[in-house]
Each structure stands twice: as structure tokens, then as C-alpha cells.
Amino acid sequence: MPTDKLTKCFDEGKRGGERHQGLRKIKPNQELSKEYLTKAIHNFEAIASFYDIGFSDWSASAAFYTLYQGLLAILAQKGYESRNQSCTFAIVEDLIKKGEIEDLTESDLKEIFDKEVNMDHSNKILDIREKMQYGTKTTLAELEFQVLKKRTKELFDKIRKELERSE
């Protein structure tokens, strides 16, 4: 049974044609899933590149979008199209709860996206991205960068394992 959030997401997916801002059920699409995975890998490689050229604030965005594109790859593989971050996370959480996604946990998902956290004191990837994107700092501290990169890799490995399991 869909949650109120998912119902709203699917309703929004019915409106707006190709530029909808919600969630749609589609035919499972392995090719689209592979394209999202390619984009995720591209973003993962950008994490270190941004750091190396002195733009580590953008490393945080690349880390978040590595994982987000990976989640979109899972959704494409399972037959969903999302054009809204909160809808993406709502359907992934629902699939985890139903046991349709086995390699990620709700706790993993909350590390990527959890709006209930105070971003000033959080090391969640979304919070680090938002702090760097909307704040005035232009560099991540070395330790903060290393933690971000390591945790992004660990979560991305889980996403890739899920994709491989479901091929």
C-alpha cells in the first residue's frame, strides 16, 4: 500500500507530460539503468578531480549525485522513473521495506538523504552537499573529504551490488 508521499508522487507523475515532477511506473529498462550507472561512475570520478583542482566544495555535490544516479539506475531497472529527489527516496525506501532492494538498508538511505537532520552538525552526504552548495565555504577539510569519499564508495558499492544482483 503506497504511503501518502508515494501517492502524491505518482499523482504528480501523471501530470506534466514528459517534464513531470513526480514518479511514474515504466517498463523495466536495463539500458537506461546502465546509462544512469555510467553517469554515477562519472560523478564518482569527479569527487577526487574536484578535490585535486581545489574545488572540494563541488566534491560534496559529486558524491551526492554519484549515489542519486545509482538509485535512479536501480529504479530504472525495477520499472520506475523519478523526476523528484524526495519521490526517489520515498520509492527506494518503500522497495527496501518490501524486500525488493536487498543490498541497501533504510539506514544507508538515511545517510544519503534525510531531511530530519540538522545539517550544521551532520555528516550525512546530503547535509554535507547542502552545507557546501548553499554555504560560503569553498573547501572541505582533508579529513572531511576522506570520510565523504570513503562513505560514498561504500554506499556506491552497495548500489552496484544491488544492480548486479537484479540483472
DSSP file (Angstrom, degrees, kcal/mol; ACC not computed):
  #  RESIDUE AA STRUCTURE BP1 BP2  ACC     N-H-->O    O-->H-N    N-H-->O    O-->H-N    TCO  KAPPA ALPHA  PHI   PSI    X-CA   Y-CA   Z-CA
    1    1 A M              0   0    0      0, 0.0     0, 0.0     0, 0.0     0, 0.0   0.000 360.0 360.0 360.0 121.2    0.0    0.0    0.0
    2    2 A P        -     0   0    0      0, 0.0     2,-0.1     0, 0.0    89,-0.0  -0.302 360.0-120.5 -65.8 146.9    1.6    3.3   -1.1
    3    3 A T     >  -     0   0    0      1,-0.1     4,-2.7    87,-0.1     5,-0.2  -0.299  31.5-100.9 -74.7 168.5    2.2    6.0    1.5
    4    4 A D  H  > S+     0   0    0      1,-0.2     4,-2.4     2,-0.2     5,-0.2   0.900 126.0  53.8 -56.7 -40.5    0.6    9.4    1.2
    5    5 A K  H  > S+     0   0    0      1,-0.2     4,-2.3     2,-0.2    -1,-0.2   0.933 110.1  45.5 -61.0 -46.9    4.0   10.7   -0.1
    6    6 A L  H  > S+     0   0    0      2,-0.2     4,-2.9     1,-0.2     5,-0.2   0.894 110.4  53.9 -65.6 -39.2    4.1    8.0   -2.8
    7    7 A T  H  X S+     0   0    0     -4,-2.7     4,-2.4     1,-0.2    -1,-0.2   0.933 111.0  46.3 -59.0 -45.3    0.5    8.6   -3.8
    8    8 A K  H  X S+     0   0    0     -4,-2.4     4,-2.6     2,-0.2    -2,-0.2   0.896 112.0  51.8 -63.4 -40.4    1.4   12.3   -4.2
    9    9 A C  H  X S+     0   0    0     -4,-2.3    14,-2.3     2,-0.2     4,-1.9   0.928 112.1  44.7 -63.5 -45.7    4.5   11.4   -6.2
   10   10 A F  H  X S+     0   0    0     -4,-2.9     4,-1.0     2,-0.2    -2,-0.2   0.885 112.5  52.5 -66.8 -37.7    2.6    9.1   -8.6
   11   11 A D  H >X S+     0   0    0     -4,-2.4     4,-0.8    -5,-0.2     3,-0.7   0.924 110.2  48.1 -61.4 -43.9   -0.2   11.7   -8.9
   12   12 A E  H >< S+     0   0    0     -4,-2.6     3,-0.6     1,-0.2     9,-0.5   0.848 105.6  59.3 -64.8 -33.9    2.4   14.3   -9.9
   13   13 A G  H 3< S+     0   0    0     -4,-1.9    -1,-0.2    10,-0.4    -2,-0.2   0.756 100.4  56.5 -66.2 -23.9    3.9   11.8  -12.3
   14   14 A K  H << S+     0   0    0     -4,-1.0     3,-0.4    -3,-0.7    -1,-0.2   0.739 104.1  64.0 -78.1 -23.5    0.6   11.7  -14.1
   15   15 A R  S << S+     0   0    0     -4,-0.8     6,-0.3    -3,-0.6     7,-0.2  -0.629  90.4  36.0 -96.4 157.2    0.6   15.5  -14.7
   16   16 A G  S >  S-     0   0    0     -2,-0.2     3,-1.5     4,-0.1    -1,-0.2   0.524  87.3-126.8  86.7   6.7    3.1   17.5  -16.7
   17   17 A G  G >  S-     0   0    0     -3,-0.4     3,-1.1     1,-0.3    -2,-0.0  -0.217  79.5 -11.6  57.4-138.4    3.8   15.1  -19.6
   18   18 A E  G 3  S+     0   0    0      1,-0.3    -1,-0.3     2,-0.0    -2,-0.1   0.712 138.7  56.0 -70.0 -20.8    7.5   14.4  -20.2
   19   19 A R  G <  S+     0   0    0     -3,-1.5    -1,-0.3     2,-0.0    -2,-0.2  -0.034  79.1 149.0-102.3  31.1    8.6   17.2  -17.8
   20   20 A H    <   -     0   0    0     -3,-1.1    -7,-0.2    -7,-0.2    -4,-0.1  -0.110  44.7-143.4 -59.9 162.9    6.6   15.8  -14.9
   21   21 A Q  S    S+     0   0    0     -9,-0.5    -8,-0.2    -6,-0.3    66,-0.1  -0.088  72.6  54.0-119.7  32.8    8.0   16.4  -11.4
   22   22 A G  S    S-     0   0    0    -10,-0.3    61,-2.7    -7,-0.2     2,-0.4  -0.196  89.0 -60.4-134.8-135.9    6.9   13.1   -9.8
   23   23 A L  E     -A   82   0A   0    -14,-2.3   -10,-0.4    59,-0.2     2,-0.4  -0.973  37.7-173.9-132.4 138.1    7.2    9.3  -10.1
   24   24 A R  E     -A   81   0A   0     57,-2.6    57,-2.6    -2,-0.4     2,-0.5  -0.980  25.9-126.3-133.5 146.3    6.0    7.0  -12.9
   25   25 A K  E     +A   80   0A   0     -2,-0.4    55,-0.3    55,-0.2     2,-0.3  -0.798  41.8 169.7 -84.3 129.8    5.8    3.3  -13.3
   26   26 A I        -     0   0    0     53,-2.4     3,-0.1    -2,-0.5    55,-0.0  -0.795  44.2 -77.4-130.9 173.4    7.6    2.4  -16.6
   27   27 A K        -     0   0    0     -2,-0.3    52,-0.2     1,-0.1    53,-0.1  -0.597  64.6 -93.5 -69.2 133.5    8.7   -0.8  -18.3
   28   28 A P        -     0   0    0      0, 0.0     2,-0.5     0, 0.0    49,-0.2  -0.252  46.4-160.2 -50.2 134.8   11.9   -2.0  -16.6
   29   29 A N     >  +     0   0    0     47,-2.8     4,-2.2     1,-0.1     5,-0.1  -0.856  22.2 178.3-132.5  95.8   14.7   -0.6  -18.7
   30   30 A Q  H  > S+     0   0    0     -2,-0.5     4,-2.4     2,-0.2     5,-0.2   0.862  86.0  54.5 -64.4 -37.0   18.2   -2.1  -18.4
   31   31 A E  H  > S+     0   0    0      2,-0.2     4,-2.0     1,-0.2    -1,-0.2   0.939 110.3  45.1 -64.5 -46.4   19.7    0.3  -21.0
   32   32 A L  H  > S+     0   0    0      1,-0.2     4,-2.4     2,-0.2    -1,-0.2   0.897 111.1  54.8 -63.0 -39.8   18.5    3.3  -19.0
   33   33 A S  H  X S+     0   0    0     -4,-2.2     4,-2.2     1,-0.2    -2,-0.2   0.916 108.0  48.7 -58.5 -44.5   19.8    1.7  -15.8
   34   34 A K  H  X S+     0   0    0     -4,-2.4     4,-2.4     2,-0.2    -1,-0.2   0.864 109.2  53.3 -64.6 -36.3   23.3    1.3  -17.4
   35   35 A E  H  X S+     0   0    0     -4,-2.0     4,-2.1     2,-0.2    -2,-0.2   0.911 109.4  47.9 -65.9 -41.9   23.2    4.9  -18.6
   36   36 A Y  H  X S+     0   0    0     -4,-2.4     4,-2.5     2,-0.2    -2,-0.2   0.899 111.2  51.5 -63.4 -39.9   22.5    6.1  -15.0
   37   37 A L  H  X S+     0   0    0     -4,-2.2     4,-2.6     2,-0.2    -2,-0.2   0.907 107.9  51.8 -63.7 -41.7   25.2    3.8  -13.7
   38   38 A T  H  X S+     0   0    0     -4,-2.4     4,-2.2     1,-0.2    -1,-0.2   0.915 110.9  48.0 -59.2 -43.8   27.7    5.3  -16.2
   39   39 A K  H  X S+     0   0    0     -4,-2.1     4,-2.4     2,-0.2    -2,-0.2   0.902 110.2  52.3 -64.1 -40.8   26.7    8.8  -15.0
   40   40 A A  H  X S+     0   0    0     -4,-2.5     4,-2.5     2,-0.2    -2,-0.2   0.915 109.6  48.4 -61.5 -43.7   27.1    7.7  -11.4
   41   41 A I  H  X S+     0   0    0     -4,-2.6     4,-2.4     2,-0.2    -1,-0.2   0.909 109.9  52.7 -62.9 -42.2   30.7    6.4  -12.2
   42   42 A H  H  X S+     0   0    0     -4,-2.2     4,-1.4     1,-0.2    -2,-0.2   0.923 111.1  46.8 -57.0 -46.9   31.5    9.7  -13.9
   43   43 A N  H  X S+     0   0    0     -4,-2.4     4,-1.0     1,-0.2    -2,-0.2   0.885 109.1  54.5 -65.1 -38.8   30.3   11.6  -10.8
   44   44 A F  H >X S+     0   0    0     -4,-2.5     3,-0.7     1,-0.2     4,-0.7   0.916 107.8  49.4 -62.0 -42.0   32.3    9.3   -8.5
   45   45 A E  H 3X S+     0   0    0     -4,-2.4     4,-1.4     1,-0.2     3,-0.3   0.818 104.9  60.3 -64.9 -29.8   35.5   10.0  -10.5
   46   46 A A  H 3X S+     0   0    0     -4,-1.4     4,-3.0     1,-0.2     5,-0.3   0.758  88.0  73.6 -70.2 -24.2   34.7   13.8  -10.3
   47   47 A I  H <X S+     0   0    0     -4,-1.0     4,-1.5    -3,-0.7    -1,-0.2   0.953 106.0  34.1 -54.6 -53.0   34.9   13.6   -6.4
   48   48 A A  H  X S+     0   0    0     -4,-0.7     4,-2.9    -3,-0.3    -1,-0.2   0.865 115.6  57.6 -71.4 -36.6   38.7   13.3   -6.4
   49   49 A S  H  X S+     0   0    0     -4,-1.4     4,-1.6     1,-0.2     6,-0.2   0.931 107.2  47.2 -61.4 -45.6   39.1   15.5   -9.5
   50   50 A F  H  <>S+     0   0    0     -4,-3.0     5,-3.3     1,-0.2     4,-0.2   0.921 113.6  48.9 -60.9 -42.9   37.3   18.4   -7.9
   51   51 A Y  H ><5S+     0   0    0     -4,-1.5     3,-1.6    -5,-0.3     5,-0.3   0.933 108.7  53.3 -61.5 -45.7   39.4   18.0   -4.8
   52   52 A D  H 3<5S+     0   0    0     -4,-2.9    -1,-0.2     1,-0.3    -2,-0.2   0.798 110.4  46.5 -63.1 -30.0   42.7   17.8   -6.7
   53   53 A I  T 3<5S-     0   0    0     -4,-1.6    -1,-0.3    -3,-0.2    -2,-0.2   0.305 123.5 -99.3 -98.4  10.6   42.0   21.1   -8.6
   54   54 A G  T < 5S+     0   0    0     -3,-1.6    -3,-0.2    -4,-0.2     3,-0.2   0.704  94.8 109.4  87.0  19.7   41.0   23.0   -5.4
   55   55 A F    >>< +     0   0    0     -5,-3.3     3,-1.7    -6,-0.2     4,-0.7  -0.338  25.9 145.9-120.9  50.0   37.2   22.8   -5.8
   56   56 A S  H 3>  +     0   0    0     -5,-0.3     4,-1.0     1,-0.3     3,-0.2   0.704  63.6  71.8 -65.9 -18.2   36.4   20.3   -3.0
   57   57 A D  H 3> S+     0   0    0     81,-1.3     4,-0.7     1,-0.2     3,-0.4   0.876  99.3  49.0 -60.8 -33.7   33.1   22.1   -2.3
   58   58 A W  H <> S+     0   0    0     -3,-1.7     4,-2.5    80,-0.2    -1,-0.2   0.692  95.8  72.1 -77.7 -19.4   32.0   20.5   -5.6
   59   59 A S  H  X S+     0   0    0     -4,-0.7     4,-2.3    -3,-0.2    -1,-0.2   0.877  94.0  55.4 -59.2 -36.4   33.3   17.1   -4.4
   60   60 A A  H  X S+     0   0    0     -4,-1.0     4,-2.2    -3,-0.4    69,-0.2   0.904 108.5  46.0 -64.9 -41.8   30.3   17.1   -2.0
   61   61 A S  H  X S+     0   0    0     -4,-0.7     4,-2.8     2,-0.2     5,-0.2   0.913 111.8  51.6 -66.6 -41.6   27.8   17.5   -4.8
   62   62 A A  H  X S+     0   0    0     -4,-2.5     4,-1.8     2,-0.2    -2,-0.2   0.885 109.4  51.3 -62.4 -37.7   29.6   14.9   -6.9
   63   63 A A  H  X S+     0   0    0     -4,-2.3     4,-1.6     2,-0.2    -2,-0.2   0.949 111.6  46.2 -63.9 -48.9   29.4   12.5   -4.0
   64   64 A F  H  X S+     0   0    0     -4,-2.2     4,-2.5     1,-0.2    -2,-0.2   0.940 114.5  46.9 -59.1 -47.9   25.7   13.0   -3.5
   65   65 A Y  H  X S+     0   0    0     -4,-2.8     4,-2.4     1,-0.2     5,-0.2   0.751 103.6  62.9 -72.9 -22.3   24.9   12.7   -7.2
   66   66 A T  H  X S+     0   0    0     -4,-1.8     4,-1.6    -5,-0.2    -1,-0.2   0.962 112.4  37.1 -56.6 -51.0   27.0    9.6   -7.5
   67   67 A L  H  X S+     0   0    0     -4,-1.6     4,-2.2     2,-0.2    -2,-0.2   0.874 115.5  53.2 -72.6 -38.4   24.6    7.9   -5.1
   68   68 A Y  H  X S+     0   0    0     -4,-2.5     4,-2.3     2,-0.2    -1,-0.2   0.935 110.1  47.2 -63.8 -46.0   21.5    9.6   -6.5
   69   69 A Q  H  X S+     0   0    0     -4,-2.4     4,-1.9     1,-0.2    -1,-0.2   0.875 110.0  55.0 -63.4 -35.9   22.2    8.5  -10.1
   70   70 A G  H  X S+     0   0    0     -4,-1.6     4,-1.9    -5,-0.2    -1,-0.2   0.904 107.6  48.9 -61.7 -41.6   22.9    5.0   -8.7
   71   71 A L  H  X S+     0   0    0     -4,-2.2     4,-2.4     1,-0.2    -2,-0.2   0.889 108.6  53.0 -65.7 -38.3   19.5    5.0   -7.1
   72   72 A L  H  X S+     0   0    0     -4,-2.3     4,-2.6     1,-0.2    -1,-0.2   0.860 105.9  55.1 -63.7 -33.7   17.9    6.1  -10.4
   73   73 A A  H  X S+     0   0    0     -4,-1.9     4,-2.1     2,-0.2    -2,-0.2   0.921 108.2  48.0 -63.4 -43.4   19.7    3.2  -12.0
   74   74 A I  H  X S+     0   0    0     -4,-1.9     4,-1.7     1,-0.2    -2,-0.2   0.926 112.1  49.5 -61.5 -44.3   18.0    0.8   -9.6
   75   75 A L  H  X>S+     0   0    0     -4,-2.4     5,-2.4     1,-0.2     4,-0.9   0.910 109.5  50.5 -63.8 -42.0   14.7    2.4  -10.2
   76   76 A A  H ><5S+     0   0    0     -4,-2.6   -47,-2.8     1,-0.2     3,-0.7   0.907 110.2  51.2 -61.3 -40.3   15.0    2.2  -14.0
   77   77 A Q  H 3<5S+     0   0    0     -4,-2.1    -1,-0.2     1,-0.2    -2,-0.2   0.833 113.3  45.0 -64.5 -32.6   15.9   -1.5  -13.6
   78   78 A K  H 3<5S-     0   0    0     -4,-1.7    -1,-0.2    -5,-0.1    -2,-0.2   0.483 126.0 -97.4 -92.9  -4.0   12.8   -2.0  -11.5
   79   79 A G  T <<5S+     0   0    0     -4,-0.9   -53,-2.4    -3,-0.7     2,-0.3   0.865  80.2 120.1  93.6  40.4   10.5   -0.1  -13.7
   80   80 A Y  E   < -A   25   0A   0     -5,-2.4     2,-0.4   -55,-0.3    -1,-0.3  -0.978  41.5-160.2-133.5 149.5   10.2    3.4  -12.2
   81   81 A E  E     -A   24   0A   0    -57,-2.6   -57,-2.6    -2,-0.3     2,-0.4  -0.999  14.7-172.0-126.3 127.2   11.1    6.9  -13.5
   82   82 A S  E     +A   23   0A   0     -2,-0.4   -59,-0.2   -59,-0.2     3,-0.1  -0.956  22.3 173.9-123.0 139.6   11.6    9.7  -10.9
   83   83 A R        +     0   0    0    -61,-2.7     2,-0.3    -2,-0.4   -60,-0.1  -0.042  69.1  67.5-125.9  28.8   12.0   13.4  -11.5
   84   84 A N     >  -     0   0    0    -62,-0.3     4,-2.6     1,-0.1     5,-0.2  -0.953  69.9-143.0-152.9 125.2   11.9   14.5   -7.9
   85   85 A Q  H  > S+     0   0    0     -2,-0.3     4,-2.5     1,-0.2     5,-0.2   0.918 102.8  48.1 -60.2 -46.3   14.5   13.7   -5.2
   86   86 A S  H  > S+     0   0    0      1,-0.2     4,-1.9     2,-0.2    -1,-0.2   0.860 113.1  49.8 -66.7 -31.1   12.1   13.2   -2.3
   87   87 A C  H  > S+     0   0    0      2,-0.2     4,-2.5     1,-0.2     5,-0.3   0.897 108.7  53.4 -68.8 -40.2   10.0   10.9   -4.5
   88   88 A T  H  X S+     0   0    0     -4,-2.6     4,-2.3     1,-0.2    -2,-0.2   0.948 112.4  43.1 -57.9 -49.2   13.1    8.9   -5.5
   89   89 A F  H  X S+     0   0    0     -4,-2.5     4,-2.5     1,-0.2    -1,-0.2   0.858 111.8  54.8 -68.3 -33.9   14.0    8.4   -1.9
   90   90 A A  H  X S+     0   0    0     -4,-1.9     4,-2.1    -5,-0.2    -1,-0.2   0.924 111.7  42.9 -65.1 -43.6   10.4    7.6   -0.9
   91   91 A I  H  X S+     0   0    0     -4,-2.5     4,-2.5     2,-0.2    -2,-0.2   0.889 114.0  51.0 -72.6 -36.8   10.1    4.8   -3.6
   92   92 A V  H  X S+     0   0    0     -4,-2.3     4,-2.3    -5,-0.3    -2,-0.2   0.934 111.1  48.9 -63.5 -44.1   13.5    3.4   -2.7
   93   93 A E  H  X S+     0   0    0     -4,-2.5     4,-2.5     1,-0.2    -2,-0.2   0.916 111.3  50.1 -59.9 -42.6   12.6    3.3    1.0
   94   94 A D  H  X S+     0   0    0     -4,-2.1     4,-1.9     1,-0.2    -1,-0.2   0.908 110.4  49.6 -62.3 -42.5    9.3    1.6    0.1
   95   95 A L  H  <>S+     0   0    0     -4,-2.5     5,-2.3     2,-0.2     6,-1.2   0.859 110.4  50.8 -66.3 -35.5   11.2   -1.0   -2.1
   96   96 A I  H ><5S+     0   0    0     -4,-2.3     3,-1.4     4,-0.2    -2,-0.2   0.946 109.9  49.7 -64.2 -47.7   13.7   -1.6    0.8
   97   97 A K  H 3<5S+     0   0    0     -4,-2.5    -2,-0.2     1,-0.3    -1,-0.2   0.853 110.7  50.3 -59.9 -35.5   10.8   -2.2    3.2
   98   98 A K  T 3<5S-     0   0    0     -4,-1.9    -1,-0.3    -5,-0.2    -2,-0.2   0.529 115.5-116.2 -80.8  -5.8    9.1   -4.6    0.8
   99   99 A G  T < 5S+     0   0    0     -3,-1.4    -3,-0.2    -4,-0.4    -2,-0.1   0.609  83.9 120.1  80.6  11.9   12.4   -6.6    0.4
  100  100 A E  S   <S+     0   0    0     -5,-2.3     2,-0.5    -6,-0.2    -4,-0.2   0.651  75.0  47.4 -83.7 -16.2   12.7   -5.7   -3.3
  101  101 A I        +     0   0    0     -6,-1.2    -2,-0.2     1,-0.1    -1,-0.2  -0.994  67.3 169.0-121.2 120.4   16.0   -4.0   -2.6
  102  102 A E        +     0   0    0     -2,-0.5    -1,-0.1     1,-0.1    -2,-0.1   0.708  64.7  58.4-106.2 -25.1   18.2   -6.2   -0.5
  103  103 A D  S    S+     0   0    0     55,-0.1     2,-0.4    56,-0.1    -1,-0.1   0.580  99.8  60.0 -91.5  -8.7   21.7   -4.6   -0.6
  104  104 A L        -     0   0    0     55,-0.1     2,-0.2    54,-0.1    -3,-0.1  -0.912  69.6-152.5-115.3 146.8   20.7   -1.2    0.8
  105  105 A T     >  -     0   0    0     -2,-0.4     4,-2.3     1,-0.1     5,-0.2  -0.687  31.4-110.0-109.3 167.0   19.2   -0.6    4.2
  106  106 A E  H  > S+     0   0    0     -2,-0.2     4,-2.3     1,-0.2     5,-0.2   0.871 122.3  55.9 -61.3 -35.2   16.9    2.2    5.4
  107  107 A S  H  > S+     0   0    0      2,-0.2     4,-1.2     1,-0.2    -1,-0.2   0.907 106.1  49.7 -63.9 -42.1   19.9    3.4    7.5
  108  108 A D  H >> S+     0   0    0      1,-0.2     4,-1.1     2,-0.2     3,-0.5   0.933 110.6  50.6 -58.9 -46.0   22.0    3.6    4.3
  109  109 A L  H >X S+     0   0    0     -4,-2.3     4,-2.8     1,-0.3     3,-0.7   0.896 106.3  54.3 -61.7 -41.0   19.3    5.6    2.6
  110  110 A K  H 3< S+     0   0    0     -4,-2.3    -1,-0.3     1,-0.3    -2,-0.2   0.773 101.9  59.4 -66.1 -24.9   19.1    8.0    5.5
  111  111 A E  H << S+     0   0    0     -4,-1.2    14,-2.1    -3,-0.5    15,-0.6   0.820 112.9  38.5 -69.7 -29.7   22.8    8.6    5.2
  112  112 A I  H << S+     0   0    0     -4,-1.1    14,-0.6    -3,-0.7     2,-0.4   0.882 134.8   9.9 -84.2 -42.8   22.3    9.8    1.6
  113  113 A F     <  +     0   0    0     -4,-2.8    -1,-0.3    -5,-0.1     2,-0.3  -0.914  66.2 143.0-148.1 110.0   19.0   11.7    2.2
  114  114 A D    >   -     0   0    0     -2,-0.4     3,-1.1    -3,-0.2    10,-0.1  -0.780  21.5-171.9-151.1 102.7   17.4   12.5    5.5
  115  115 A K  T 3  S+     0   0    0     -2,-0.3     4,-0.1     1,-0.3    -1,-0.1   0.529  78.3  75.9 -73.3  -5.6   15.6   15.9    5.8
  116  116 A E  T 3  S+     0   0    0      2,-0.1     2,-0.3     0, 0.0    -1,-0.3   0.310  78.9  93.2 -88.8  10.0   15.1   15.4    9.6
  117  117 A V  S <  S-     0   0    0     -3,-1.1     2,-0.8     2,-0.0     5,-0.1  -0.776  80.6-117.6-109.3 148.0   18.7   16.2   10.4
  118  118 A N    >   -     0   0    0     -2,-0.3     3,-1.7     1,-0.2    -2,-0.1  -0.734  24.6-154.3 -79.4 110.8   20.4   19.4   11.4
  119  119 A M  G >  S+     0   0    0     -2,-0.8     3,-0.8     1,-0.3    -1,-0.2   0.690  86.4  68.4 -68.5 -16.0   22.8   19.9    8.6
  120  120 A D  G 3  S+     0   0    0      1,-0.2    -1,-0.3     3,-0.0    -2,-0.0   0.780 113.9  28.7 -69.7 -23.6   25.2   22.1   10.7
  121  121 A H  G <  S+     0   0    0     -3,-1.7     2,-0.3     0, 0.0    -1,-0.2  -0.063 102.8 101.5-126.3  32.3   26.1   19.0   12.8
  122  122 A S    <   -     0   0    0     -3,-0.8    -5,-0.0    -5,-0.1    -3,-0.0  -0.888  48.5-165.2-122.0 148.4   25.6   16.2   10.4
  123  123 A N        +     0   0    0     -2,-0.3     2,-0.1     4,-0.1    -1,-0.1   0.141  50.3 130.0-111.6  17.6   27.9   14.1    8.3
  124  124 A K     >  -     0   0    0      1,-0.1     4,-2.5   -10,-0.1     5,-0.2  -0.455  68.3-120.8 -68.0 145.5   25.2   12.7    6.1
  125  125 A I  H  > S+     0   0    0    -14,-2.1     4,-2.5     1,-0.2   -61,-0.2   0.883 111.2  50.2 -61.6 -41.7   26.1   13.1    2.4
  126  126 A L  H  > S+     0   0    0    -15,-0.6     4,-3.0   -14,-0.6    -1,-0.2   0.922 111.5  49.4 -61.0 -42.4   23.1   15.3    1.6
  127  127 A D  H  > S+     0   0    0      2,-0.2     4,-2.6     1,-0.2    -2,-0.2   0.899 110.8  48.6 -66.4 -40.3   23.8   17.6    4.5
  128  128 A I  H  X S+     0   0    0     -4,-2.5     4,-2.4     2,-0.2     5,-0.2   0.925 113.3  48.9 -63.2 -43.2   27.5   17.9    3.5
  129  129 A R  H  X S+     0   0    0     -4,-2.5     4,-3.3   -69,-0.2     5,-0.2   0.945 113.5  45.3 -61.0 -47.8   26.4   18.7    0.0
  130  130 A E  H  X S+     0   0    0     -4,-3.0     4,-2.8     1,-0.2     5,-0.4   0.896 112.0  52.0 -65.1 -39.2   23.8   21.3    1.1
  131  131 A K  H  X S+     0   0    0     -4,-2.6     4,-1.1    -5,-0.2     6,-0.3   0.915 117.4  39.0 -61.1 -42.9   26.3   22.9    3.5
  132  132 A M  H  < S+     0   0    0     -4,-2.4    -2,-0.2    -5,-0.2    -1,-0.2   0.877 119.4  46.1 -76.1 -37.8   28.9   23.2    0.7
  133  133 A Q  H  < S+     0   0    0     -4,-3.3    -2,-0.2    -5,-0.2    -3,-0.2   0.904 125.9  27.4 -72.7 -41.3   26.5   24.1   -2.0
  134  134 A Y  H  < S+     0   0    0     -4,-2.8    -3,-0.2    -5,-0.2    -1,-0.2   0.571 112.0  74.7-101.5 -10.6   24.5   26.8   -0.1
  135  135 A G  S  < S-     0   0    0     -4,-1.1    -3,-0.1    -5,-0.4    -4,-0.0  -0.155  85.5-112.6 -90.3-169.9   27.1   27.9    2.3
  136  136 A T  S    S+     0   0    0     -2,-0.1    -4,-0.1     2,-0.0     2,-0.1   0.552  76.5 109.6-104.4 -10.6   30.1   30.1    1.8
  137  137 A K        -     0   0    0     -6,-0.3    -2,-0.1     1,-0.1     3,-0.1  -0.395  43.7-170.6 -66.8 143.4   33.0   27.6    2.4
  138  138 A T        +     0   0    0      1,-0.1   -81,-1.3    -2,-0.1     2,-0.4   0.440  64.8  50.5-112.2  -3.7   34.9   26.6   -0.8
  139  139 A T        -     0   0    0    -83,-0.2     2,-0.4   -82,-0.1    -1,-0.1  -0.994  66.3-139.2-138.5 144.6   36.9   23.7    0.7
  140  140 A L        -     0   0    0     -2,-0.4   -84,-0.1    -3,-0.1   -83,-0.1  -0.768  37.8-107.2 -89.4 141.9   36.3   20.6    2.6
  141  141 A A     >  -     0   0    0     -2,-0.4     4,-2.9     1,-0.1     5,-0.2  -0.372  33.5-109.7 -63.2 152.4   38.9   19.8    5.3
  142  142 A E  H  > S+     0   0    0      1,-0.2     4,-2.5     2,-0.2     5,-0.2   0.905 119.0  45.6 -53.1 -48.0   41.1   16.9    4.4
  143  143 A L  H  > S+     0   0    0      2,-0.2     4,-2.6     1,-0.2    -1,-0.2   0.916 112.5  50.5 -64.8 -42.9   39.6   14.5    6.9
  144  144 A E  H  > S+     0   0    0      1,-0.2     4,-2.4     2,-0.2    -2,-0.2   0.907 111.7  49.1 -61.3 -41.6   36.0   15.5    6.0
  145  145 A F  H  X S+     0   0    0     -4,-2.9     4,-2.8     2,-0.2     5,-0.2   0.937 111.2  48.7 -62.4 -47.3   36.9   14.9    2.3
  146  146 A Q  H  X S+     0   0    0     -4,-2.5     4,-2.5    -5,-0.2    -2,-0.2   0.897 112.7  47.8 -62.6 -40.8   38.4   11.5    3.0
  147  147 A V  H  X S+     0   0    0     -4,-2.6     4,-2.7     2,-0.2     5,-0.3   0.926 112.8  49.4 -64.3 -44.7   35.3   10.4    5.1
  148  148 A L  H  X S+     0   0    0     -4,-2.4     4,-2.3    -5,-0.2    -2,-0.2   0.932 113.8  45.0 -59.5 -47.7   33.0   11.7    2.4
  149  149 A K  H  X S+     0   0    0     -4,-2.8     4,-2.3     2,-0.2    -2,-0.2   0.912 114.6  48.1 -65.2 -43.4   34.8    9.8   -0.4
  150  150 A K  H  X S+     0   0    0     -4,-2.5     4,-2.3    -5,-0.2    -2,-0.2   0.932 114.5  44.7 -63.9 -46.4   35.1    6.6    1.7
  151  151 A R  H  X S+     0   0    0     -4,-2.7     4,-2.5     1,-0.2     5,-0.2   0.882 111.6  53.3 -69.0 -36.7   31.5    6.5    2.7
  152  152 A T  H  X S+     0   0    0     -4,-2.3     4,-2.9    -5,-0.3    -1,-0.2   0.929 110.0  48.6 -61.4 -44.0   30.3    7.4   -0.8
  153  153 A K  H  X S+     0   0    0     -4,-2.3     4,-2.6     2,-0.2    -2,-0.2   0.922 110.7  50.6 -62.3 -43.7   32.4    4.5   -2.2
  154  154 A E  H  X S+     0   0    0     -4,-2.3     4,-1.4     1,-0.2    -2,-0.2   0.925 115.4  41.8 -60.8 -44.9   30.9    2.1    0.5
  155  155 A L  H  X S+     0   0    0     -4,-2.5     4,-2.0     2,-0.2    -1,-0.2   0.895 113.8  52.4 -69.9 -39.1   27.3    3.1   -0.4
  156  156 A F  H  X S+     0   0    0     -4,-2.9     4,-2.7    -5,-0.2    -2,-0.2   0.879 105.7  55.3 -65.0 -37.0   28.0    3.1   -4.1
  157  157 A D  H  X S+     0   0    0     -4,-2.6     4,-2.3     1,-0.2    -1,-0.2   0.895 107.4  49.9 -61.7 -38.7   29.4   -0.4   -3.8
  158  158 A K  H  X S+     0   0    0     -4,-1.4     4,-2.1     2,-0.2    -2,-0.2   0.900 110.6  49.7 -65.1 -40.7   26.1   -1.5   -2.2
  159  159 A I  H  X S+     0   0    0     -4,-2.0     4,-2.3     2,-0.2    -2,-0.2   0.930 111.6  48.2 -63.0 -45.6   24.2    0.1   -5.0
  160  160 A R  H  X S+     0   0    0     -4,-2.7     4,-2.5     1,-0.2    -2,-0.2   0.886 109.4  52.8 -63.8 -38.5   26.3   -1.6   -7.7
  161  161 A K  H  X S+     0   0    0     -4,-2.3     4,-2.5     2,-0.2    -1,-0.2   0.909 109.3  49.9 -62.3 -41.9   25.9   -4.9   -5.9
  162  162 A E  H  X S+     0   0    0     -4,-2.1     4,-1.8     2,-0.2    -2,-0.2   0.914 110.6  49.8 -62.2 -43.3   22.1   -4.4   -6.0
  163  163 A L  H  < S+     0   0    0     -4,-2.3     4,-0.4     1,-0.2    -2,-0.2   0.920 112.7  46.5 -62.3 -43.6   22.2   -3.6   -9.7
  164  164 A E  H >< S+     0   0    0     -4,-2.5     3,-0.9     1,-0.2    -2,-0.2   0.891 111.1  52.5 -65.8 -39.7   24.3   -6.7  -10.4
  165  165 A R  H 3< S+     0   0    0     -4,-2.5    -1,-0.2     1,-0.2    -2,-0.2   0.841 112.5  45.4 -64.1 -33.4   22.0   -8.9   -8.3
  166  166 A S  T 3<        0   0    0     -4,-1.8    -1,-0.2     1,-0.2    -2,-0.2   0.417 360.0 360.0 -95.0   2.1   18.9   -7.7  -10.1
  167  167 A E    <         0   0    0     -3,-0.9    -1,-0.2    -4,-0.4    -2,-0.1   0.524 360.0 360.0 -65.3 360.0   20.3   -8.0  -13.7
